[in-house]
Amino acid sequence: MLLVLLVFVCAISPATATAVLPLERAFPTSNGGVELSQLKARDRVRHGRMLQQQQYFSNGVVDFSVEGTYDPFLVGLYFTRVKLGSPPKEFYVQIDTGSDVLWVSCASCNGCPTSSGLQQIELEFFDPSSSSTAQPVSCSDQRCSLGEQSSDSGCSTQNRCGYTFQYGDGSGTSGYYVADLMHFDTIAGNSLMTNSSAQVAFGCSTSQTGDLTKPDRAIDGIFGFGQQGLSVIAQLSSQGVTPNVFSHCLKGSNGGGGILVLGQIVEPNLVYTPLVPSQPHYNLNLQSIALNGQTLAISPQVFETSSNRGTIVDSGTTLAYLAEEAYEIFVNAISQAVSQNVRPLVARGNQCYLTTSSVSDIFPMVSLNFAGGATMVLRGEDYLIQQNSIGGAAVWCMGFQKIAGQGLTILGDLVLKDKIIVYDLAGQRIGWANYDCSQPVNVSATTSRGKTEYVNAGQFGNNSSPCNNPPYTLLFKVILTFALQALAFGTYYPFL
């Protein structure tokens, strides 16, 4: 199954500068679709890769573009390019919102693939001895202690801080931590500056096992966007160069793309719900589900957060998953609501519907009701996936799945697309609003003088995606409007 792994990777030096780091999506060499079972299998791998998270505080805004088309039947993954070392060397790294540490394959790596089946990607290896600014992280370094939050860490006889990651899919990697410069572009006002950098600690992988060794989807490493102390976002945030809030808007229609912001998108229709405290992931308190305003008979205890249940927002999951106790109730209610307009069928164990009508016309609106009165409204396209066509009729199948024996509800990209999603880590809440993600957004920023301004951020160019390279241009201007400020901070921030 396709993993759409999103993470936000960049840094800024002055408080009003904006870092530019292109985000891209890899597509397989073949143009065929994949089975829903494969998508579910990939999501299971993804769920095994979720690691823990934590918080830090800062200000500033980062805005960069999203490449690729949202389509779960084009098997791919999201990745970005990071430049590390002196002189800078570019690495393709998989975006992972559920793990914490940036790591790349290093010289003399055991089991690391040497070629990739992804188009136009040539694998690279980081060599600390070839970078004039690389420094090993010692056992006494505070960052070594932070690494213990995210991995099994240990020290070698060479006083080198090592790590081992074991993922739920059986794959793993081990190596040691290195501190070096990450290079990125910044935008200050209307000027593009390409020589910015900041020191970050990251993993230098010397061994890989399992699926990480396979060349078909191989890239240079993984970029974790968790909240633990050794994640790049936490490191930059603790230095005061990136904010402790990020936002994305994933375009779901043909053409794809979207917006990714290290900052808080300001949109009048945003609604917020608190994060469940002391959880390793982005857990929300889902209270009920309704179809066309009618609440389904699902006990609220089904969605309560515990060690093996709860509701998680995860942009690294392609599909969506309902707790097992809620799944049949939900699917049966959908089937009953459309029984007069579709022909039901079961394909490989998944509930599907054959119809010649528009999905948005006949399938009910689904409301996910969260703590604090926030409701996420889903169209048919947000919980169904079109499989194929039979005799001029479209086959739409249930995009919500269940994880056997588990009470997890996971809201993946199927649900998150065509919405602004704001992860306000400082305020411990998540917000959303339906939005045309091909349009620019306003982002709240605090300048070095403590003044709140609104940056008009959207997709911009200066990237060379292997998949596509549309001529985006940067729209970057400051909007000072007290009316918008009143809306943003007076009405829609109830949990601060």
Salt bridges, closest charged atoms under 4 A:
GLU24 OE2 - ARG81 NH2 2.68
GLU35 OE1 - ARG348 NH1 3.29
ASP96 OD1 - ARG46 NH1 2.04
GLU124 OE1 - LYS89 NZ 3.48
ASP141 OD2 - ARG143 NH2 2.91
ASP169 OD2 - ARG49 NH2 3.22
ASP211 OD1 - LYS214 NZ 2.85
ASP314 OD1 - ARG46 NH2 2.66
GLU325 OE2 - ARG309 NH2 2.80
GLU328 OE2 - LYS402 NZ 3.18
ASP382 OD1 - ARG379 NH2 2.93
ASP382 OD1 - LYS417 NZ 3.32
ASP382 OD2 - LYS419 NZ 3.71
ASP418 OD2 - ARG379 NH2 3.30
ASP424 OD2 - ARG429 NE 2.80
